[in-house]
Amino acid sequence: IEFLKKKGISVTLINMHTLKPLDIPLIKKYSQSCLNIFTIEEHTIVCGLGSAVAEVLCESGYKGHFHRIGIPEKLLKVNGSAQYLRKRYGLEAQSIANKILKFI
């Protein structure tokens, strides 16, 4: 977050710790003021938080840009520690910040 703030980008980080119940009012609240919304997941981007948030944004008429960051659907046969897998799939803080910069 600090890296993005130093680049002059306003950032809000929300910890969505559950999919059910999904905090729909919170998603709608931030969708009214955010031009870009990102979800970050330490697993496949399919059928997870990103998918749930996408449904809410679509049904509420969100006009901004939405991006999911996580492991692609086609999972490679890779084993390792959580730290290794985060690095492998670009889920470390700096990698995430760089991906966000590319989108905006």
All heavy atoms as an XYZ file, in Angstrom:
820
protein
N       0.828     -1.192      0.000
C       0.000      0.000      0.000
C       0.869      1.251      0.000
O       0.589      2.189     -0.726
C      -0.943     -0.003      1.222
C      -1.995     -1.105      1.071
C      -1.613      1.332      1.379
C      -2.890     -1.256      2.262
N       1.900      1.235      0.807
C       2.765      2.414      0.909
C       3.426      2.736     -0.433
O       3.554      3.902     -0.791
C       3.818      2.228      2.006
C       3.227      2.133      3.404
C       2.342      3.320      3.759
O       2.702      4.474      3.443
O       1.265      3.085      4.340
N       3.824      1.716     -1.168
C       4.445      1.922     -2.474
C       3.486      2.670     -3.401
O       3.881      3.616     -4.086
C       4.847      0.575     -3.080
C       5.389      0.674     -4.477
C       6.688      1.081     -4.704
C       4.590      0.357     -5.570
C       7.195      1.172     -5.992
C       5.086      0.436     -6.860
C       6.390      0.854     -7.067
N       2.235      2.254     -3.432
C       1.246      2.910     -4.287
C       0.953      4.327     -3.817
O       0.817      5.244     -4.634
C      -0.038      2.079     -4.343
C       0.097      0.716     -5.025
C      -1.170     -0.098     -4.838
C       0.430      0.866     -6.496
N       0.883      4.517     -2.519
C       0.637      5.861     -1.980
C       1.778      6.809     -2.344
O       1.544      7.971     -2.658
C       0.441      5.807     -0.466
C      -0.902      5.234     -0.065
C      -1.088      5.230      1.442
C      -2.444      4.704      1.824
N      -2.657      4.673      3.271
N       3.015      6.299     -2.317
C       4.161      7.122     -2.700
C       4.105      7.520     -4.168
O       4.656      8.524     -4.573
C       5.475      6.380     -2.415
C       5.795      6.293     -0.944
C       7.077      5.521     -0.704
C       7.332      5.371      0.784
N       8.521      4.561      1.056
N       3.407      6.727     -4.982
C       3.219      7.042     -6.401
C       2.034      7.982     -6.610
O       1.679      8.303     -7.739
C       2.980      5.756     -7.199
C       4.127      4.796     -7.206
C       5.119      5.206     -8.250
C       6.216      4.173     -8.387
N       7.234      4.573     -9.326
N       1.420      8.424     -5.506
C       0.304      9.355     -5.598
C      -1.045      8.697     -5.846
O      -1.996      9.351     -6.262
N      -1.124      7.411     -5.575
C      -2.362      6.677     -5.805
C      -3.086      6.500     -4.481
O      -2.518      6.005     -3.506
C      -2.066      5.307     -6.447
C      -1.383      5.527     -7.799
C      -3.337      4.478     -6.586
C      -0.787      4.288     -8.390
N      -4.335      6.910     -4.451
C      -5.161      6.743     -3.262
C      -5.568      5.277     -3.150
O      -6.090      4.693     -4.102
C      -6.400      7.633     -3.372
O      -7.247      7.410     -2.275
N      -5.318      4.680     -1.988
C      -5.553      3.255     -1.801
C      -6.375      3.012     -0.545
O      -6.125      3.614      0.491
C      -4.209      2.490     -1.668
C      -4.440      1.021     -1.408
C      -3.349      2.702     -2.892
N      -7.344      2.132     -0.653
C      -8.078      1.632      0.501
C      -7.973      0.123      0.466
O      -8.228     -0.496     -0.565
C      -9.565      2.039      0.444
O      -9.651      3.459      0.447
C     -10.331      1.480      1.627
N      -7.590     -0.480      1.569
C      -7.460     -1.927      1.661
C      -8.570     -2.446      2.567
O      -8.740     -1.966      3.691
C      -6.097     -2.318      2.227
C      -5.851     -3.803      2.447
C      -5.877     -4.556      1.120
C      -4.535     -4.016      3.159
N      -9.317     -3.411      2.069
C     -10.401     -4.006      2.838
C     -10.126     -5.493      2.961
O      -9.880     -6.168      1.966
C     -11.760     -3.784      2.130
C     -12.026     -2.295      1.996
C     -12.873     -4.494      2.887
C     -13.177     -1.974      1.072
N     -10.183     -6.005      4.178
C     -10.005     -7.430      4.410
C     -11.383     -8.091      4.387
O     -12.150     -7.964      5.319
C      -9.317     -7.668      5.749
C      -9.112     -9.142      6.027
O      -9.416    -10.008      5.219
N      -8.592     -9.429      7.208
N     -11.682     -8.776      3.296
C     -12.943     -9.495      3.166
C     -12.682    -10.917      3.660
O     -12.313    -11.796      2.890
C     -13.428     -9.500      1.718
C     -13.647     -8.142      1.110
S     -15.060     -7.254      1.750
C     -16.386     -8.161      1.000
N     -12.846    -11.133      4.930
C     -12.452    -12.394      5.539
C     -13.453    -13.526      5.332
O     -13.154    -14.673      5.638
C     -12.169    -12.194      7.029
C     -13.349    -11.701      7.799
N     -13.738    -10.387      7.774
C     -14.235    -12.355      8.565
C     -14.811    -10.245      8.522
N     -15.139    -11.414      9.003
N     -14.644    -13.231      4.807
C     -15.610    -14.288      4.516
C     -16.286    -14.032      3.169
O     -16.472    -12.888      2.763
C     -16.721    -14.377      5.582
O     -17.447    -13.151      5.602
C     -16.160    -14.675      6.952
N     -16.638    -15.110      2.496
C     -17.443    -15.007      1.279
C     -18.923    -15.108      1.615
O     -19.767    -14.582      0.907
C     -17.063    -16.099      0.282
C     -15.696    -15.968     -0.353
C     -15.420    -17.155     -1.269
C     -15.576    -14.679     -1.129
N     -19.219    -15.819      2.669
C     -20.593    -15.943      3.153
C     -20.571    -15.726      4.645
O     -19.935    -16.508      5.354
C     -21.173    -17.313      2.816
C     -21.436    -17.478      1.346
C     -22.175    -18.768      1.090
C     -22.493    -18.902     -0.385
N     -23.332    -20.038     -0.657
N     -21.167    -14.708      5.139
C     -21.887    -13.709      4.348
C     -20.925    -12.712      3.701
O     -19.948    -12.288      4.313
C     -22.763    -13.007      5.379
C     -21.994    -13.122      6.663
C     -21.266    -14.439      6.584
N     -21.205    -12.367      2.487
C     -20.425    -11.373      1.764
C     -20.922     -9.989      2.171
O     -22.131     -9.755      2.251
C     -20.600    -11.564      0.257
C     -19.779    -10.659     -0.653
C     -18.290    -10.933     -0.466
C     -20.168    -10.880     -2.102
N     -20.006     -9.086      2.425
C     -20.382     -7.733      2.855
C     -20.773     -6.890      1.642
O     -20.029     -6.018      1.184
C     -19.233     -7.096      3.627
C     -19.660     -5.861      4.409
O     -20.730     -5.291      4.092
O     -18.927     -5.482      5.330
N     -21.956     -7.136      1.125
C     -22.450     -6.448     -0.068
C     -22.565     -4.943      0.141
O     -22.137     -4.177     -0.732
C     -23.780     -7.076     -0.530
C     -23.505     -8.506     -1.018
C     -24.432     -6.242     -1.630
C     -24.744     -9.315     -1.302
N     -23.096     -4.470      1.271
C     -23.165     -3.009      1.466
C     -21.786     -2.335      1.400
O     -21.656     -1.246      0.849
C     -23.792     -2.855      2.853
C     -24.588     -4.120      3.036
C     -23.773     -5.191      2.359
N     -20.762     -2.985      1.918
C     -19.413     -2.414      1.877
C     -18.892     -2.342      0.439
O     -18.309     -1.333      0.033
C     -18.457     -3.242      2.742
C     -17.046     -2.698      2.872
C     -17.050     -1.386      3.665
C     -16.148     -3.712      3.557
N     -19.113     -3.391     -0.331
C     -18.684     -3.395     -1.736
C     -19.392     -2.276     -2.493
O     -18.765     -1.518     -3.238
C     -18.963     -4.759     -2.391
C     -18.120     -5.846     -1.721
C     -18.675     -4.707     -3.891
C     -18.542     -7.261     -2.074
N     -20.686     -2.143     -2.299
C     -21.446     -1.096     -2.985
C     -20.983      0.293     -2.555
O     -20.889      1.202     -3.381
C     -22.939     -1.263     -2.714
C     -23.542     -2.438     -3.452
C     -25.039     -2.532     -3.187
C     -25.672     -3.635     -3.976
N     -27.128     -3.724     -3.734
N     -20.684      0.455     -1.274
C     -20.216      1.756     -0.768
C     -18.946      2.198     -1.503
O     -18.854      3.323     -1.992
C     -19.938      1.657      0.730
C     -19.300      2.900      1.318
C     -18.919      2.699      2.768
C     -18.104      3.859      3.271
N     -17.580      3.632      4.618
N     -17.963      1.307     -1.599
C     -16.704      1.690     -2.234
C     -16.828      1.760     -3.753
O     -16.099      2.507     -4.395
C     -15.570      0.761     -1.793
C     -15.081      1.149     -0.430
C     -15.567      0.515      0.707
C     -14.188      2.195     -0.258
C     -15.155      0.906      1.974
C     -13.779      2.592      1.001
C     -14.264      1.945      2.116
O     -13.858      2.345      3.356
N     -17.760      1.030     -4.322
C     -17.938      1.085     -5.776
C     -18.449      2.451     -6.226
O     -18.280      2.832     -7.381
C     -18.881     -0.020     -6.253
O     -20.218      0.238     -5.867
N     -19.043      3.193     -5.311
C     -19.562      4.523     -5.651
C     -18.455      5.570     -5.764
O     -18.653      6.600     -6.394
C     -20.594      4.963     -4.619
C     -21.844      4.108     -4.653
C     -22.800      4.414     -3.510
O     -22.558      5.311     -2.705
N     -23.883      3.670     -3.435
N     -17.303      5.306     -5.164
C     -16.239      6.318     -5.171
C     -14.912      5.836     -5.763
O     -13.987      6.630     -5.880
C     -15.999      6.808     -3.737
O     -15.584      5.734     -2.909
N     -14.820      4.579     -6.148
C     -13.560      4.027     -6.663
C     -13.630      3.802     -8.165
O     -14.568      3.178     -8.659
C     -13.232      2.710     -5.974
S     -12.903      2.880     -4.217
N     -12.630      4.299     -8.876
C     -12.556      4.082    -10.325
C     -12.011      2.709    -10.671
O     -12.296      2.167    -11.736
C     -11.676      5.149    -10.964
C     -12.150      6.594    -10.820
C     -11.115      7.548    -11.388
C     -13.487      6.770    -11.504
N     -11.214      2.160     -9.787
C     -10.625      0.829     -9.977
C     -10.813      0.026     -8.707
O     -10.533      0.522     -7.610
C      -9.126      0.925    -10.275
C      -8.844      1.555    -11.610
O      -8.965      0.901    -12.638
N      -8.491      2.821    -11.614
N     -11.269     -1.196     -8.865
C     -11.409     -2.106     -7.731
C     -10.647     -3.379     -8.076
O     -10.776     -3.915     -9.180
C     -12.887     -2.408     -7.434
C     -13.593     -1.127     -6.972
C     -13.014     -3.519     -6.387
C     -15.079     -1.293     -6.719
N      -9.862     -3.854     -7.123
C      -9.074     -5.067     -7.300
C      -9.408     -6.045     -6.189
O      -9.608     -5.635     -5.047
C      -7.570     -4.750     -7.199
C      -7.078     -3.827     -8.266
C      -7.155     -2.455     -8.112
C      -6.527     -4.340     -9.427
C      -6.700     -1.594     -9.100
C      -6.063     -3.485    -10.420
C      -6.155     -2.114    -10.256
N      -9.464     -7.317     -6.514
C      -9.487     -8.345     -5.486
C      -8.178     -9.096     -5.595
O      -7.631     -9.278     -6.685
C     -10.671     -9.329     -5.651
O     -10.632     -9.917     -6.947
C     -11.993     -8.624     -5.424
N      -7.664     -9.516     -4.448
C      -6.402    -10.248     -4.401
C      -6.667    -11.539     -3.643
O      -7.172    -11.515     -2.521
C      -5.311     -9.415     -3.702
C      -5.124     -8.089     -4.450
C      -4.010    -10.202     -3.617
C      -4.374     -7.046     -3.684
N      -6.344    -12.662     -4.285
C      -6.629    -13.963     -3.701
C      -5.411    -14.859     -3.781
O      -4.715    -14.868     -4.786
C      -7.782    -14.627     -4.449
C      -9.012    -13.741     -4.524
C     -10.149    -14.383     -5.273
O     -10.685    -15.381     -4.753
O     -10.492    -13.899     -6.358
N      -5.181    -15.625     -2.741
C      -4.063    -16.566     -2.721
C      -4.488    -17.935     -3.238
O      -3.974    -18.954     -2.788
C      -3.509    -16.691     -1.309
C      -2.748    -15.466     -0.852
C      -2.088    -15.685      0.480
O      -2.738    -16.229      1.404
O      -0.912    -15.319      0.590
N      -5.416    -17.948     -4.138
C      -5.843    -19.178     -4.791
C      -6.388    -18.793     -6.151
O      -6.276    -17.648     -6.574
C      -6.877    -19.945     -3.957
C      -8.043    -19.110     -3.531
N      -9.103    -18.810     -4.369
C      -8.310    -18.483     -2.362
C      -9.967    -18.050     -3.720
N      -9.511    -17.836     -2.511
N      -7.023    -19.720     -6.845
C      -7.517    -19.432     -8.184
C      -8.512    -18.274     -8.164
O      -9.268    -18.104     -7.207
C      -8.159    -20.687     -8.817
O      -8.635    -20.346    -10.128
C      -9.281    -21.225     -7.991
N      -8.494    -17.505     -9.227
C      -9.384    -16.349     -9.301
C     -10.805    -16.755     -9.692
O     -11.707    -15.922     -9.686
C      -8.852    -15.290    -10.292
C      -8.682    -15.877    -11.687
C      -7.562    -14.675     -9.781
C      -8.334    -14.862    -12.763
N     -11.021    -18.017     -9.987
C     -12.336    -18.488    -10.405
C     -13.141    -18.957     -9.192
O     -12.646    -19.725     -8.370
C     -12.191    -19.632    -11.433
C     -13.547    -20.192    -11.824
C     -11.446    -19.137    -12.663
N     -14.358    -18.475     -9.087
C     -15.312    -18.899     -8.042
C     -14.872    -18.541     -6.624
O     -15.208    -19.231     -5.675
C     -15.612    -20.382     -8.139
S     -16.430    -20.831     -9.672
N     -14.150    -17.464     -6.487
C     -13.721    -17.022     -5.164
C     -14.223    -15.623     -4.887
O     -15.291    -15.216     -5.359
N     -13.440    -14.877     -4.134
C     -13.816    -13.513     -3.777
C     -14.032    -12.646     -5.007
O     -15.017    -11.910     -5.093
C     -12.744    -12.884     -2.878
C     -12.974    -11.420     -2.509
C     -14.239    -11.265     -1.672
C     -11.766    -10.865     -1.785
N     -13.122    -12.740     -5.965
C     -13.247    -11.921     -7.171
C     -14.548    -12.160     -7.904
O     -15.201    -11.225     -8.367
N     -14.942    -13.407     -8.006
C     -16.198    -13.732     -8.679
C     -17.393    -13.169     -7.916
O     -18.322    -12.616     -8.511
C     -16.337    -15.247     -8.823
O     -15.310    -15.761     -9.632
N     -17.361    -13.284     -6.597
C     -18.456    -12.768     -5.775
C     -18.546    -11.243     -5.878
O     -19.635    -10.675     -6.024
C     -18.271    -13.199     -4.319
N     -17.408    -10.570     -5.813
C     -17.387     -9.114     -5.936
C     -17.845     -8.696     -7.331
O     -18.606     -7.729     -7.483
C     -15.988     -8.548     -5.598
C     -15.886     -7.068     -5.947
C     -15.662     -8.770     -4.124
N     -17.427     -9.426     -8.346
C     -17.837     -9.117     -9.730
C     -19.355     -9.167     -9.864
O     -19.951     -8.313    -10.532
C     -17.185    -10.089    -10.708
N     -19.987    -10.138     -9.241
C     -21.448    -10.240     -9.296
C     -22.103     -9.008     -8.684
O     -23.031     -8.434     -9.259
C     -21.921    -11.490     -8.561
C     -21.623    -12.770     -9.282
C     -22.068    -13.999     -8.502
O     -22.866    -13.858     -7.541
O     -21.629    -15.099     -8.857
N     -21.616     -8.594     -7.529
C     -22.182     -7.423     -6.860
C     -21.986     -6.176     -7.715
O     -22.913     -5.385     -7.899
C     -21.556     -7.221     -5.453
C     -22.018     -5.915     -4.830
C     -21.887     -8.405     -4.555
N     -20.785     -6.000     -8.247
C     -20.501     -4.819     -9.059
C     -21.365     -4.794    -10.314
O     -21.912     -3.748    -10.686
C     -19.015     -4.773     -9.430
C     -18.045     -4.593     -8.259
C     -16.605     -4.667     -8.749
C     -18.298     -3.292     -7.514
N     -21.503     -5.928    -10.963
C     -22.298     -6.011    -12.188
C     -23.764     -5.697    -11.897
O     -24.394     -4.913    -12.604
C     -22.157     -7.401    -12.790
S     -23.071     -7.609    -14.324
N     -24.292     -6.291    -10.850
C     -25.704     -6.099    -10.523
C     -26.004     -4.700    -10.000
O     -27.146     -4.254    -10.057
C     -26.149     -7.158     -9.519
C     -26.180     -8.546    -10.135
C     -26.433     -9.654     -9.132
O     -26.548     -9.369     -7.921
O     -26.505    -10.817     -9.561
N     -24.991     -4.002     -9.518
C     -25.218     -2.651     -8.999
C     -24.876     -1.571    -10.023
O     -24.959     -0.386     -9.732
C     -24.423     -2.428     -7.708
O     -23.031     -2.487     -7.960
N     -24.483     -1.967    -11.240
C     -24.219     -1.002    -12.305
C     -22.898     -0.282    -12.191
O     -22.749      0.839    -12.685
N     -21.898     -0.911    -11.579
C     -20.581     -0.294    -11.425
C     -20.006      0.084    -12.791
O     -20.012     -0.711    -13.725
C     -19.650     -1.281    -10.707
C     -18.242     -0.787    -10.516
C     -17.969      0.337     -9.740
C     -17.166     -1.455    -11.093
C     -16.666      0.774     -9.553
C     -15.866     -1.029    -10.907
C     -15.620      0.092    -10.137
O     -14.321      0.527     -9.946
N     -19.521      1.304    -12.899
C     -19.005      1.829    -14.175
C     -17.481      1.879    -14.251
O     -16.927      2.232    -15.275
C     -19.552      3.241    -14.429
C     -21.059      3.319    -14.467
C     -21.617      2.576    -15.650
C     -23.126      2.775    -15.710
N     -23.801      1.791    -16.509
N     -16.808      1.536    -13.166
C     -15.351      1.597    -13.153
C     -14.730      0.326    -13.710
O     -15.368     -0.441    -14.429
N     -13.477      0.108    -13.360
C     -12.733     -1.064    -13.816
C     -12.533     -2.016    -12.646
O     -12.185     -1.594    -11.542
C     -11.378     -0.653    -14.387
C     -11.508      0.205    -15.595
N     -11.311      1.557    -15.559
C     -11.855     -0.097    -16.862
C     -11.525      2.059    -16.761
N     -11.857      1.070    -17.574
N     -12.729     -3.279    -12.912
C     -12.572     -4.314    -11.897
C     -11.554     -5.342    -12.373
O     -11.593     -5.770    -13.528
C     -13.917     -4.994    -11.624
C     -13.802     -6.174    -10.707
C     -13.462     -6.009     -9.381
C     -14.011     -7.450    -11.183
C     -13.322     -7.097     -8.536
C     -13.890     -8.553    -10.351
C     -13.552     -8.373     -9.024
N     -10.641     -5.719    -11.482
C      -9.581     -6.660    -11.835
C      -9.389     -7.667    -10.705
O      -9.368     -7.291     -9.538
C      -8.254     -5.926    -12.066
C      -8.362     -4.789    -13.019
N      -8.367     -4.961    -14.388
C      -8.495     -3.470    -12.812
C      -8.499     -3.783    -14.970
N      -8.574     -2.862    -14.033
N      -9.208     -8.916    -11.071
C      -8.920     -9.974    -10.102
C      -7.441    -10.325    -10.198
O      -6.922    -10.538    -11.291
C      -9.757    -11.224    -10.398
C     -11.244    -10.975    -10.255
C     -12.050    -12.196    -10.632
N     -11.820    -12.507    -12.043
C     -12.223    -13.630    -12.618
N     -12.861    -14.547    -11.937
N     -11.986    -13.841    -13.895
N      -6.787    -10.379     -9.052
C      -5.387    -10.773     -8.989
C      -5.318    -12.044     -8.158
O      -5.831    -12.091     -7.041
C      -4.517     -9.660     -8.354
C      -4.554     -8.398     -9.219
C      -3.081    -10.148     -8.157
C      -3.868     -7.197     -8.593
N      -4.720    -13.071     -8.732
C      -4.606    -14.349     -8.037
C      -3.992    -15.374     -8.951
O      -3.353    -15.053     -9.949
N      -4.221    -16.622     -8.636
C      -3.674    -17.712     -9.429
C      -4.611    -17.962    -10.605
O      -5.828    -18.070    -10.416
C      -3.518    -18.973     -8.559
C      -2.540    -18.681     -7.412
C      -3.035    -20.156     -9.393
C      -2.443    -19.779     -6.381
N      -4.067    -18.059    -11.820
C      -4.930    -18.313    -12.976
C      -5.657    -19.653    -12.832
O      -5.223    -20.527    -12.092
C      -3.966    -18.341    -14.162
C      -2.604    -18.204    -13.618
C      -2.668    -17.972    -12.157
N      -6.748    -19.797    -13.570
C      -7.551    -21.019    -13.448
C      -6.743    -22.272    -13.745
O      -6.887    -23.292    -13.093
C      -8.762    -20.958    -14.366
C      -9.662    -22.158    -14.214
C     -10.895    -22.086    -15.064
O     -10.967    -21.235    -15.971
O     -11.789    -22.887    -14.829
N      -5.877    -22.201    -14.754
C      -5.074    -23.373    -15.099
C      -3.896    -23.462    -14.133
O      -2.878    -22.807    -14.283
C      -4.565    -23.271    -16.537
C      -3.827    -24.512    -16.970
C      -3.425    -24.443    -18.431
C      -2.701    -25.718    -18.808
N      -2.292    -25.712    -20.200
N      -4.078    -24.259    -13.121
C      -3.069    -24.409    -12.076
C      -1.991    -25.379    -12.532
O      -2.290    -26.486    -12.982
C      -3.728    -24.918    -10.793
C      -2.872    -25.026     -9.550
C      -2.307    -23.651     -9.176
C      -3.688    -25.560     -8.399
N      -0.767    -24.948    -12.440
C       0.356    -25.813    -12.790
C       0.637    -26.752    -11.626
O       0.287    -26.478    -10.489
C       1.589    -24.958    -13.091
C       1.418    -23.925    -14.202
C       2.662    -23.060    -14.296
C       1.133    -24.608    -15.531
N       1.263    -27.844    -11.917
C       1.604    -28.802    -10.863
C       2.855    -28.308    -10.148
O       3.967    -28.694    -10.467
C       1.809    -30.185    -11.453
C       0.541    -30.768    -12.018
C       0.774    -32.140    -12.598
C      -0.535    -32.666    -13.172
N      -0.383    -33.991    -13.742
N       2.626    -27.427     -9.187
C       3.724    -26.805     -8.455
C       3.465    -26.990     -6.964
O       2.368    -26.736     -6.486
C       3.811    -25.294     -8.778
C       4.912    -24.637     -7.971
C       4.023    -25.077    -10.257
N       4.469    -27.440     -6.255
C       4.384    -27.593     -4.804
C       5.413    -26.693     -4.158
O       6.453    -26.408     -4.737
C       4.659    -29.049     -4.393
C       3.588    -29.984     -4.891
O       2.413    -29.687     -4.772
N       3.996    -31.108     -5.444
N       5.118    -26.270     -2.960
C       6.074    -25.459     -2.221
C       5.412    -24.779     -1.051
O       4.205    -24.887     -0.846
N       6.215    -24.052     -0.307
C       5.701    -23.319      0.841
C       4.807    -22.172      0.371
O       4.827    -21.784     -0.809
C       6.870    -22.745      1.653
O       7.535    -21.736      0.889
N       4.043    -21.608      1.282
C       3.184    -20.468      0.943
C       4.022    -19.324      0.392
O       3.644    -18.680     -0.589
C       2.392    -20.020      2.177
N       5.177    -19.070      0.990
C       6.054    -17.994      0.526
C       6.522    -18.259     -0.904
O       6.508    -17.360     -1.753
C       7.254    -17.845      1.460
C       8.195    -16.735      1.066
C       9.378    -16.616      2.019
O       9.511    -17.370      2.979
N      10.243    -15.663      1.742
N       6.915    -19.494     -1.199
C       7.363    -19.850     -2.540
C       6.237    -19.663     -3.555
O       6.440    -19.103     -4.634
C       7.877    -21.295     -2.570
C       8.119    -21.785     -3.977
C       9.275    -21.425     -4.662
C       7.179    -22.575     -4.639
C       9.502    -21.852     -5.966
C       7.396    -23.001     -5.938
C       8.546    -22.636     -6.598
O       8.763    -23.050     -7.889
N       5.045    -20.131     -3.223
C       3.913    -20.038     -4.136
C       3.488    -18.595     -4.375
O       3.135    -18.223     -5.493
C       2.747    -20.875     -3.616
C       3.004    -22.386     -3.611
C       1.885    -23.117     -2.901
C       3.213    -22.918     -5.022
N       3.540    -17.745     -3.334
C       3.237    -16.320     -3.526
C       4.202    -15.704     -4.536
O       3.795    -14.934     -5.401
C       3.310    -15.575     -2.204
C       2.129    -15.776     -1.314
C       2.209    -14.884     -0.072
N       1.312    -15.389      0.938
C       1.703    -16.029      2.043
N       2.993    -16.193      2.317
N       0.816    -16.465      2.891
N       5.481    -16.025     -4.384
C       6.480    -15.496     -5.315
C       6.247    -16.040     -6.717
O       6.271    -15.300     -7.699
C       7.885    -15.831     -4.834
C       8.964    -15.224     -5.690
C      10.341    -15.413     -5.094
C      11.356    -14.682     -5.948
N      12.675    -14.696     -5.358
N       5.991    -17.310     -6.838
C       5.788    -17.975     -8.138
C       4.621    -17.356     -8.915
O       4.691    -17.176    -10.118
C       5.540    -19.464     -7.888
C       4.983    -20.234     -9.035
C       6.068    -20.782     -9.890
N       5.473    -21.481    -11.026
C       6.081    -22.345    -11.743
N       7.318    -22.653    -11.454
N       5.504    -22.913    -12.759
N       3.548    -17.034     -8.203
C       2.348    -16.513     -8.860
C       2.196    -14.989     -8.750
O       1.155    -14.449     -9.078
C       1.105    -17.215     -8.311
C       1.043    -18.655     -8.744
C       1.300    -19.687     -7.854
C       0.765    -18.987    -10.066
C       1.262    -21.013     -8.260
C       0.725    -20.311    -10.482
C       0.971    -21.314     -9.570
O       0.931    -22.622     -9.989
N       3.239    -14.298     -8.311
C       3.209    -12.838     -8.254
C       2.254    -12.290     -7.221
O       1.599    -11.273     -7.447
N       2.197    -12.942     -6.065
C       1.293    -12.508     -5.009
C       2.026    -11.919     -3.810
O       1.489    -11.878     -2.707
C       0.393    -13.677     -4.576
C      -0.534    -14.190     -5.679
C      -1.258    -15.448     -5.231
C      -1.510    -13.121     -6.110
N       3.229    -11.442     -4.040
C       3.958    -10.695     -3.015
C       3.594     -9.219     -3.167
O       3.151     -8.784     -4.243
C       5.460    -10.885     -3.191
C       5.907    -12.321     -2.974
C       7.379    -12.499     -3.268
O       7.803    -12.098     -4.380
O       8.087    -13.026     -2.399
N       3.772     -8.459     -2.109
C       3.327     -7.062     -2.090
C       3.806     -6.256     -3.291
O       3.014     -5.579     -3.957
C       3.766     -6.397     -0.784
N       5.084     -6.303     -3.603
C       5.616     -5.508     -4.712
C       5.053     -5.972     -6.053
O       4.729     -5.158     -6.916
C       7.143     -5.555     -4.737
C       7.754     -4.587     -5.710
C       7.449     -3.132     -5.371
O       7.654     -2.703     -4.257
N       6.944     -2.384     -6.329
N       4.914     -7.271     -6.236
C       4.343     -7.797     -7.479
C       2.892     -7.351     -7.651
O       2.467     -6.986     -8.749
C       4.414     -9.324     -7.494
O       5.744     -9.763     -7.502
N       2.138     -7.387     -6.566
C       0.737     -6.938     -6.614
C       0.685     -5.461     -6.964
O      -0.102     -5.036     -7.814
C       0.032     -7.232     -5.281
C      -0.127     -8.748     -5.101
C      -1.311     -6.519     -5.206
C      -0.558     -9.156     -3.706
N       1.526     -4.656     -6.319
C       1.554     -3.214     -6.597
C       1.895     -2.955     -8.061
O       1.283     -2.099     -8.708
C       2.559     -2.522     -5.681
N       2.839     -3.698     -8.603
C       3.208     -3.535    -10.018
C       2.053     -3.897    -10.942
O       1.827     -3.238    -11.955
C       4.450     -4.358    -10.347
C       5.707     -3.797     -9.716
O       5.780     -2.617     -9.402
N       6.682     -4.652     -9.496
N       1.324     -4.950    -10.618
C       0.157     -5.326    -11.419
C      -0.909     -4.228    -11.380
O      -1.501     -3.893    -12.398
C      -0.434     -6.645    -10.918
C       0.434     -7.845    -11.233
C      -0.144     -9.119    -10.649
C       0.813    -10.265    -10.899
N       0.301    -11.560    -10.410
N      -1.125     -3.671    -10.209
C      -2.099     -2.599    -10.070
C      -1.683     -1.392    -10.919
O      -2.502     -0.807    -11.613
C      -2.303     -2.210     -8.588
C      -3.042     -3.353     -7.860
C      -3.040     -0.884     -8.438
C      -3.119     -3.206     -6.364
N      -0.405     -1.044    -10.876
C       0.095      0.080    -11.673
C      -0.120     -0.150    -13.162
O      -0.424      0.790    -13.903
C       1.576      0.322    -11.393
C       1.895      0.976    -10.047
C       3.404      1.008     -9.814
C       1.308      2.369     -9.982
N       0.023     -1.374    -13.627
C      -0.197     -1.679    -15.041
C      -1.664     -1.485    -15.434
O      -1.954     -1.088    -16.556
C       0.225     -3.111    -15.358
C       1.713     -3.304    -15.397
C       2.068     -4.743    -15.732
C       3.559     -4.948    -15.684
N       3.952     -6.341    -15.954
N      -2.574     -1.773    -14.523
C      -3.993     -1.655    -14.818
C      -4.469     -0.203    -14.834
O      -5.379      0.144    -15.574
C      -4.843     -2.439    -13.831
C      -4.862     -3.913    -14.084
C      -4.362     -4.793    -13.136
C      -5.387     -4.435    -15.252
C      -4.385     -6.159    -13.357
C      -5.413     -5.798    -15.483
C      -4.909     -6.665    -14.528
N      -3.867      0.621    -13.983
C      -4.356      2.005    -13.900
C      -3.444      2.883    -14.677
O      -3.447      3.603    -15.376
C      -4.485      2.499    -12.453
C      -3.173      2.413    -11.692
C      -5.523      1.681    -11.721
C      -3.231      3.042    -10.336
